[in-house]
Amino acid sequence: MTSETELNRLAEQLPAWLETSRKESRHGQPASYIPELAHAPGDALGIALLDAAGREVTAGDSRLSFTLQSISKVFTLLLALMDQGEEGVFRKVGMEPTGDDFNSMLKLELVEPGIPFNPLINAGAIAVSSLIRGATSAEKTERILSFFREVAGDPTLTFNEAVYRSEAATAHRNRSLAYFLKDNEVLDEEVEPVLDVYFKHCSVEVTCRHVARMALVLAMNGTDPLTGRELVPRRYVQIAKTFMVSCGMYNASGEFAIRVGLPAKSGVAGGILALVPGRYGIGVVGPALNDKGNSIAGVHLLQTMSEAFDWSMF
C-alpha cells in the first residue's frame, strides 16, 4: 500500500475509529496529582498524523492544547546528548527499564551506583535537565524551548504558566528524588534551579500537530523532511527511539511494544508521541489515563491503526 493510498484510507476511516476509541475514556480519568491537569476534558480524544511530504490527517479534538509532560524527556535527552555526548550523559543516567513507577525512588537506594536507571523516568529526566548547557536555569530553559520550537516547527511555542506553577507547587516526590540525586552526587548543581528547568520543559504547551511534527523528525532519523535540515544526529535519535521502545510507556512499555509495535512516549497530560519509522509522525491527546499513566483511549486508537495497517518498528 502506497503512502498516499494509506493516507486516503486513514482519512476515511480515522473518524469512526476515533469515536470507537473515545468510549474507552470512561474507564480512565485525567491526572490529578498535578492539580491543573485535572481540569482537562476527560472524554477528549484527538490525533494528527504527518508524513514526510507534509500531508496531514487529523481527527477528533486535534486542536486541543495540552502540555508535553514526559514527552518532553525524549527531546531534553537529545539536547543533552548533543551538549555532553554519550559518555557525559550516561555517567549520570543508566540505560535500563526499571519495572517500577515513573516517580519511584526505590532503585536509587537499593541498586549501585545509585544513578537513575534511564532518562525517561522522573529521576533520570531531572538528571538530564541538569546536563543542558547554560549558566543559569533561565538560559537552560531558553535553549530547551528554542530546540523544541525548531523540532515542532513553531517559533511561538511556549510553556503553560498555570501548569508550571501547579507542578512546581505540588512536586514533593520530584523534590525528594532531586535531593536524593544531589546527595548521591548525580546532580552537580543546586536542586531548585534544576527542578525549575524540569518543570518548565514538562509544561510546554502543544497540540497534536506539534507532537506529530516532533515525531516525524524522529521517524526520519533526525532530519526535518519539511525543511531538509538535520536537527539531531542520527545516532542520538537511535538512542532516543530505543529508550522509547523499552521505557516510553511507563510500566506498560512491553505490552505497548507487542500490541502496537511502534516507538512511543506518553505524558500524564494525556499526550502520546508515536512514529512509524521512515514514514509518519503521530501526535495523540486523550487526557483520561489508565492505571499505568497512559492515555487509555489514545493507546486503543493507536492499536487499532497499527493493526489495520500492519505497522511495525521492524
Protein Blocks (a to p, Z undefined) as FASTA:
>chain_A
ZZklmmmmmmmmmmmmmmmmmmmmmmgccdfklmklmmpcfkbccdddddfkopacdehj
llbccdfklmmmmmmmmmmmmmnommlmmmmbccbdekiafkbcklmmmpcghiafbfkb
mklmmmmmmmpgcfbfklmmmmmmmmmmmmnopakbccdfklmmmmmmmmmmlmmmmmmm
mmnomambdfklmmmmmmmmmmpccdfklmmmmmmmmmnoopafknopafbdfklmmmmm
mmmmmmmnojmlmmmmmmnopacdddfeopacdddehiaccddddfbacfkopafklmmm
mmmmmmmnopafZZ
